[in-house]
């Protein structure tokens, strides 16, 4: 069941978002080739493709049939790319720092100098 659903979704995507929907017109290509062969021409299939898909296609009064062939006309596929733009607020003002001018004292009232005692020269 899951693979069936995935196959259907994938085929819907491929036929709607790409030029693969032109492959549905392949039977029309074969029908038109048989029609040309029925008119008594001994044209090969590659010659038929060259005749119908080259720039110098002759006017043979079957333009409506020729335009039904696959990849003969380009249809615009409704495709829109949406970009997601994240708005980021930038504050370009300088931050203000508060300077505390309080003096920190020990409970005894005087600072401790024992940490600096290591860096004094030895006493003799």
Secondary structure, 3 states (H helix, E strand, C coil): CHHHHHHHHHHHHHHHHCHHHHHHHHHHHHHHHHHHHHCCCCCCHHHHHHHHHCCCCCCCCCHHHHHCCCCCCCCCCCCCCCCCCCCCCCCCCCCCCCCCCCCCCCCCCCCCCHHHHHHCCCCC
